């Protein structure tokens, strides 16, 4: 491998469905590492397994990163000097490298049919053993190591289906130097002779991955822990080709909120949080899976959340911008153990980021929600509304729930509040309060508040009862920002109309 002073790293997803947030975190760590060291970040699509290809998945992956603001220096849709960056477009490359391994006695042809392999497994199971195609069994199978050379050539010439398997040497201690986990050692006798090249003319992940990483001059392979069992094979492939191996770093798993196992879509469905960056509609079943974007998360918040799942900057600071993350990130601060995903903490992060957003940005989101409901307000009004309610908002999608009453009268009333607060004398009290509010000319919310409070005290009414019933009439529930801020926003005339509507509906006889 050509040595470079600056790192070259890649994120190489397969287009087999939506992008899991664990994959997003892997991409993020690669991005941070590259940016910190002035290196290159590459997007490569690994689509060698055509049987698992899902239409729309590649576009989904690219759109996800565009939304998150994670940019690539080279790769699919970007270009670069090491393309093509889609493995299906690199197909002619792989056969020559598979042949190179055959010629150097690091691989062999295997002609075993699926039926033969099943039969062999059943024989082993009958003896309560597990079958593995390895250095102890390969000579009893149908391959170029067990067959005469002439028979192998005859089968190849006749077009008989075959695969190419890696030939692990017997009893070899394989060392993987991992930047996170240190030295990982495994004996080759424990490993099976993996298929590198399939009968359909496509390489498996293992061969294509190594060849592409070498040809693209990848210096660091930063990937998920699930690839750690494959690392000994990859190290041996580099040795077989006579290439320098990159540095490896295997990231800890993202775990369920209770820490018991890998985070899955099922966990998100069960607990009500997304595990994909964007909404995904399964092209076959039309099943909809929620996404962070559609749920109302800000992309910077998602980046911040994921950055701290398995990595710690070594300080108490939790809110970190992308520039701060680039500056602070280091592989040696990544944990070896899995990181539990905490939905409540994720919600907290998004709330913090919403509070930091310019009012104008949030107003655009809320205005979009209003227009979808047929409500057209001036942008100044929408911005004013956002300023009043954003402290109560955890997701962008909550602006309507938290502020609908600023733009339309309530259609129903919280019956628990009605039962607890609405009394026989409430209509009369509210009408007296309305008269006080209407008498404040020009309207001033502080003056109106003080005069209403004084009247309630003077008449020895229950402050909580009156104020809650006034809020119930205007909002429909016992929620919302300061009551007199709401009155100031919607106007005294609208307040009168809403109170009379509430009296009408809750006490028809009045």
C-alpha positions in Angstrom: 0.0 0.0 0.0 1.2 3.5 -0.8 2.0 5.3 2.3 0.5 8.7 2.9 1.1 11.4 5.5 -2.6 12.1 5.9 -5.1 9.4 6.7 -7.6 8.1 4.1 -10.7 6.5 5.7 -13.9 5.3 4.2 -17.5 4.5 5.1 -18.7 1.5 3.0 -22.4 0.7 3.6 -24.3 -1.9 1.7 -27.6 -0.8 0.0 -29.7 -3.5 1.7 -32.1 -1.2 3.5 -32.2 1.9 5.7 -29.1 3.2 7.4 -29.0 2.3 11.1 -27.8 5.0 13.5 -25.0 2.6 14.5 -23.8 3.0 10.9 -24.2 6.7 11.1 -22.0 6.8 14.2 -19.3 4.7 12.4 -19.4 7.2 9.5 -19.2 10.1 12.0 -16.2 8.7 13.7 -14.4 8.2 10.4 -15.4 11.8 9.4 -14.1 13.3 12.7 -10.8 11.3 12.5 -10.2 12.4 8.9 -11.1 16.1 9.5 -8.9 16.3 12.6 -5.9 15.0 10.7 -6.5 16.8 7.5 -7.3 13.5 5.8 -9.7 12.2 3.2 -13.2 10.8 3.9 -14.6 8.4 1.3 -18.1 7.0 0.6 -17.9 3.6 -1.1 -21.1 1.5 -1.8 -20.5 -2.2 -1.3 -23.2 -3.8 -3.4 -21.5 -7.1 -4.3 -24.4 -9.1 -2.8 -27.1 -8.5 -5.5 -29.6 -10.8 -3.8 -29.9 -8.4 -0.9 -30.0 -5.2 -2.9 -33.0 -3.0 -2.0 -34.2 -0.3 -4.4 -33.9 3.2 -3.0 -31.4 2.2 -0.3 -28.4 3.9 -1.9 -30.4 7.2 -2.4 -31.5 6.9 1.3 -27.9 6.6 2.5 -26.8 9.7 0.6 -29.8 11.8 1.6 -29.2 10.8 5.2 -25.7 12.2 5.2 -26.8 15.3 3.3 -29.4 16.0 6.1 -26.8 15.3 8.8 -24.3 17.6 7.2 -21.6 14.9 7.0 -19.8 15.5 3.7 -17.5 13.2 1.7 -14.3 14.2 0.0 -14.4 11.3 -2.5 -16.9 8.7 -3.4 -20.3 7.9 -4.9 -21.9 11.1 -6.3 -18.7 13.0 -5.4 -16.1 11.4 -7.6 -12.3 11.3 -7.1 -9.1 9.7 -8.4 -9.7 6.2 -7.0 -13.1 5.4 -8.5 -15.4 3.9 -9.4 -16.7 3.9 -5.8 -19.4 1.4 -6.3 -18.3 -2.2 -6.1 -20.7 -3.5 -8.8 -18.9 -1.1 -11.2 -15.5 -2.6 -10.2 -16.5 -6.2 -10.9 -13.7 -6.8 -13.5 -11.0 -6.0 -10.9 -11.8 -8.7 -8.4 -11.4 -11.8 -10.6 -7.7 -11.0 -11.3 -7.0 -10.7 -7.6 -8.9 -13.9 -6.8 -6.8 -15.6 -9.5 -3.6 -14.1 -7.9 -4.5 -15.9 -4.7 -5.1 -19.2 -6.6 -1.7 -18.9 -8.3 0.1 -18.1 -5.1 -1.5 -21.1 -3.3 -3.4 -18.9 -0.9 -6.8 -19.9 -2.3 -8.5 -22.9 -4.1 -11.5 -23.8 -6.2 -14.3 -25.5 -4.4 -17.0 -27.4 -6.4 -19.1 -28.6 -3.5 -22.8 -28.3 -4.2 -25.3 -26.9 -1.6 -26.7 -30.4 -1.3 -23.2 -31.9 -0.5 -22.5 -29.2 2.1 -25.9 -29.9 3.7 -25.2 -33.6 3.8 -21.8 -33.0 5.4 -23.4 -30.8 8.1 -26.0 -33.5 8.8 -23.3 -36.1 9.2 -21.5 -33.9 11.7 -24.7 -33.1 13.6 -25.5 -36.8 13.9 -22.2 -37.1 15.8 -23.1 -33.9 17.8 -20.4 -31.9 16.1 -20.3 -28.6 14.1 -19.0 -28.8 10.6 -16.5 -26.2 9.4 -14.9 -26.0 6.0 -11.3 -25.6 7.2 -7.8 -27.0 7.1 -9.0 -30.2 8.9 -11.9 -31.0 6.5 -11.0 -29.5 3.1 -9.2 -32.5 1.8 -12.4 -34.6 2.3 -14.4 -32.1 0.2 -14.7 -31.6 -3.5 -12.1 -28.9 -4.3 -8.8 -28.3 -6.2 -6.8 -29.5 -3.2 -8.5 -32.9 -3.1 -9.0 -33.5 -6.8 -6.3 -34.3 -9.4 -5.2 -31.2 -11.3 -6.6 -32.6 -14.5 -10.1 -33.1 -12.9 -10.0 -29.6 -11.6 -9.2 -28.2 -15.1 -11.9 -30.4 -16.6 -14.6 -29.1 -14.2 -13.5 -25.5 -14.8 -13.5 -26.0 -18.6 -17.0 -27.5 -18.5 -18.4 -24.5 -16.7 -19.2 -26.3 -13.5 -20.2 -23.8 -10.7 -17.4 -23.2 -8.2 -16.4 -20.8 -5.5 -12.9 -19.7 -4.5 -12.1 -20.2 -0.8 -9.2 -18.7 1.2 -6.6 -21.3 2.2 -5.8 -20.7 5.9 -2.5 -22.2 6.9 -2.7 -24.8 9.7 -2.0 -23.8 13.3 -0.9 -20.2 12.7 -1.2 -17.6 15.4 -2.8 -14.5 13.7 -2.3 -11.1 15.3 -4.7 -8.2 14.9 -3.4 -4.9 16.3 -6.5 -2.9 17.1 -6.3 0.7 18.0 -9.1 0.4 20.5 -8.8 -3.2 21.8 -5.0 -3.7 21.6 -3.7 -7.0 20.4 -6.2 -9.6 19.4 -4.8 -13.1 18.7 -6.5 -16.1 17.2 -5.3 -19.5 15.9 -6.0 -20.3 12.3 -7.3 -23.8 13.2 -10.4 -22.1 14.6 -11.2 -20.3 11.3 -13.1 -21.6 8.3 -11.9 -21.2 4.7 -14.1 -18.3 3.8 -15.6 -17.9 0.3 -13.8 -15.1 -1.5 -15.3 -15.3 -5.0 -18.8 -16.7 -5.9 -20.0 -18.7 -8.9 -22.0 -15.6 -10.1 -18.7 -13.9 -10.9 -19.0 -11.5 -7.9 -16.6 -11.3 -5.0 -17.7 -11.7 -1.4 -17.4 -8.8 1.0 -14.0 -10.1 2.3 -12.2 -10.0 -1.0 -13.8 -6.9 -2.5 -13.3 -5.0 0.8 -9.5 -5.8 1.0 -8.9 -5.1 -2.6 -10.7 -1.8 -2.6 -9.1 -0.6 0.6 -5.7 -1.4 -0.9 -6.4 0.3 -4.2 -8.0 3.3 -2.6 -5.0 3.6 -0.2 -7.1 3.4 2.9 -4.8 4.0 5.9 -7.3 3.3 8.8 -10.3 0.9 8.8 -12.7 2.3 11.5 -15.7 0.0 11.6 -18.2 -1.7 13.9 -17.3 -4.4 16.4 -19.3 -6.9 14.4 -16.5 -7.1 11.9 -13.9 -8.0 14.5 -14.3 -11.8 13.9 -13.5 -11.1 10.2 -10.3 -9.2 11.0 -8.0 -12.3 11.2 -9.0 -13.2 7.6 -8.5 -9.6 6.5 -5.0 -9.5 8.1 -4.1 -12.8 6.4 -5.4 -11.5 3.0 -3.1 -8.5 3.2 -0.3 -10.9 4.0 -1.3 -13.2 1.1 -1.2 -10.3 -1.3 2.0 -8.9 0.1 0.4 -5.6 1.0 0.8 -3.5 4.1 -2.3 -3.7 6.2 -4.1 -0.5 7.3 -4.6 0.2 11.0 -7.8 -1.3 12.4 -10.2 0.2 15.0 -13.4 -1.7 15.9 -16.0 0.4 17.5 -18.2 -0.8 20.4 -21.8 -1.8 19.7 -24.8 0.5 20.2 -26.9 -1.3 22.8 -30.6 -1.4 23.8 -31.6 1.1 26.4 -31.4 -1.6 29.1 -28.0 -2.6 27.8 -29.1 -6.1 26.9 -28.1 -6.7 23.3 -27.6 -4.7 20.1 -30.0 -1.8 19.4 -32.6 -2.9 16.8 -35.5 -1.4 14.9 -37.8 -3.5 17.1 -36.5 -1.7 20.2 -37.3 1.7 18.6 -40.8 0.5 17.6 -41.4 -0.8 21.1 -40.1 2.2 23.0 -41.2 4.9 20.5 -37.9 6.3 19.2 -36.3 6.0 15.8 -33.2 4.0 14.9 -32.9 5.4 11.4 -31.9 9.0 10.5 -34.8 9.4 8.0 -38.2 7.8 7.6 -38.0 4.6 5.6 -40.8 3.0 3.7 -40.1 -0.7 2.9 -40.5 -1.0 -0.9 -42.0 -4.5 -0.6 -44.3 -4.3 2.5 -44.8 -0.5 2.5 -44.1 -0.7 6.3 -43.1 2.8 7.6 -40.1 3.1 10.0 -39.7 6.4 11.8 -36.7 8.7 11.3 -35.0 11.3 13.4 -35.7 14.0 10.8 -39.4 13.3 10.6 -39.7 13.0 14.4 -38.4 16.6 14.7 -34.8 16.2 15.6 -32.2 18.7 14.5 -29.3 17.2 12.6 -26.7 18.8 14.9 -28.4 17.3 17.9 -28.3 13.8 16.3 -24.5 14.3 15.6 -23.9 15.3 19.2 -25.9 12.4 20.6 -24.1 9.8 18.5 -20.7 11.2 19.1 -20.9 10.5 22.8 -22.2 6.9 22.4 -18.9 5.1 22.9 -16.6 8.1 23.0 -15.9 10.6 25.8 -14.0 13.9 25.3 -12.6 13.5 28.9 -14.5 16.6 30.1 -18.0 17.3 31.6 -19.0 19.2 28.5 -21.9 17.5 26.7 -23.1 20.0 24.1 -20.4 19.9 21.4 -20.5 21.5 18.0 -19.1 19.7 15.0 -16.0 21.9 15.1 -15.5 21.1 18.8 -15.9 17.4 18.0 -13.3 17.5 15.3 -10.9 19.2 17.6 -11.4 16.8 20.6 -12.0 13.5 18.9 -9.5 10.7 19.3 -9.6 6.9 18.9 -7.9 6.3 22.2 -10.9 7.7 24.1 -13.3 5.3 22.5 -14.7 2.7 24.9 -14.2 -1.0 24.4 -17.6 -1.8 25.9 -21.0 -1.3 24.3 -22.8 2.0 24.7 -26.5 2.1 25.8 -28.8 4.2 23.8 -30.9 6.5 26.1 -34.0 7.9 24.4 -34.6 10.4 27.2 -31.1 11.7 26.9 -31.5 12.0 23.2 -34.7 14.0 23.8 -32.8 16.3 26.2 -30.1 16.9 23.6 -32.6 17.9 21.0 -34.3 20.2 23.5 -30.9 21.9 24.1 -30.3 22.4 20.4 -33.8 23.8 19.8 -33.1 26.4 22.5 -29.9 27.4 20.7 -31.5 27.8 17.3 -32.2 31.2 15.9 -35.9 32.1 16.2 -36.1 32.6 12.5 -34.9 29.0 11.7 -37.5 27.5 14.1 -40.2 29.8 12.7 -39.7 28.3 9.2 -40.4 24.9 10.6 -43.5 26.0 12.6 -44.8 28.1 9.6 -44.6 24.9 7.5 -46.7 23.1 10.0 -49.2 25.9 10.1 -49.6 26.1 6.4 -50.2 22.3 6.3 -53.2 23.0 8.5 -54.4 25.8 6.3 -53.3 28.6 8.7 -51.6 31.6 7.2 -49.9 33.9 9.6 -47.3 36.6 9.1 -43.7 35.4 9.7 -43.5 38.0 12.5 -46.4 36.4 14.3 -44.9 32.9 13.8 -41.6 34.1 15.2 -43.3 35.7 18.2 -45.2 32.5 18.8 -41.9 30.4 18.6 -40.3 32.7 21.2 -43.2 32.1 23.6 -43.3 28.3 23.4 -39.9 26.9 22.4 -38.8 26.3 26.0 -41.6 23.7 26.1 -40.6 22.0 22.9 -38.3 19.0 22.6 -38.9 18.2 18.9 -39.6 20.5 16.0 -42.9 18.6 15.4 -44.1 19.7 18.9 -44.6 23.4 17.9 -48.1 22.8 16.9 -49.0 20.7 20.0 -47.5 23.4 22.2 -48.8 26.4 20.4 -52.0 25.6 18.4 -54.1 27.8 20.6 -52.1 30.9 19.5 -53.7 30.4 16.0 -57.1 28.8 16.6 -59.7 28.5 19.3 -59.8 25.2 21.2 -62.1 22.6 19.7 -62.4 20.6 23.0 -61.7 21.1 26.7 -59.6 18.9 29.1 -62.3 17.2 31.0 -60.1 16.6 34.0 -59.6 20.3 34.4 -63.3 20.9 33.8 -64.2 18.4 36.6 -61.6 19.8 39.0 -61.9 23.6 38.4 -65.2 24.5 36.6 -67.8 25.5 39.2 -71.3 26.9 39.1 -70.1 30.5 39.6 -67.3 30.2 37.0 -69.2 31.8 34.1 -70.0 34.9 36.2 -66.4 35.2 37.4 -65.0 34.9 33.9 -67.3 37.5 32.5 -66.2 39.9 35.3 -62.5 39.1 34.5 -63.2 39.8 30.8 -64.7 43.2 31.6 -61.5 44.1 33.6 -59.2 42.9 30.7 -61.3 44.8 28.1 -61.1 48.0 30.2 -57.3 48.2 30.0 -57.0 50.6 27.1 -54.6 50.5 25.3 -54.0 46.9 26.3 -51.0 46.2 28.5 -50.5 42.7 29.7 -48.8 43.7 33.0 -51.6 46.1 33.9 -54.3 43.6 32.9 -52.6 40.9 35.0 -52.3 43.1 38.1 -55.9 44.4 37.9 -57.3 40.8 37.4 -55.3 39.6 40.4 -56.5 42.5 42.5 -60.1 41.8 41.6 -59.8 38.1 42.5 -58.3 39.0 45.8 -60.9 41.7 46.5 -63.8 39.3 45.8 -62.0 36.5 47.8 -62.3 34.1 44.8 -60.0 31.1 44.5 -57.0 32.3 42.4 -56.1 28.9 41.0 -59.7 28.1 40.1 -60.3 31.4 38.2 -57.0 31.5 36.4 -57.1 27.9 35.4 -60.7 28.3 34.1 -59.6 31.4 32.1 -56.7 29.4 30.6 -59.0 26.4 29.9 -61.3 28.7 28.0 -58.5 30.2 25.9 -56.3 27.1 25.4 -58.5 24.1 26.0 -56.2 22.7 28.7 -54.2 23.7 31.7 -51.0 24.2 29.7 -49.1 26.8 27.8 -46.9 29.8 28.4 -47.8 32.8 30.6 -51.5 33.4 30.3 -51.3 37.1 29.8 -48.7 36.6 27.1 -51.3 34.5 25.3 -54.0 37.1 25.8 -51.6 39.8 24.4 -50.8 37.6 21.4 -54.4 36.6 20.3 -56.0 39.9 21.3 -58.8 40.9 23.8 -61.5 40.4 21.2 -60.5 36.8 20.5 -60.2 36.2 24.3 -63.8 37.4 24.7 -65.0 35.1 21.9 -63.2 32.1 23.3 -64.4 32.6 26.9 -68.0 32.9 25.7 -67.6 29.8 23.5 -66.3 27.9 26.6 -69.2 29.0 28.7 -71.6 28.1 25.9 -70.2 24.6 25.6 -69.5 23.8 29.3 -72.6 25.6 30.8 -75.3 25.8 28.0 -77.8 27.2 30.5 -75.6 30.3 31.0 
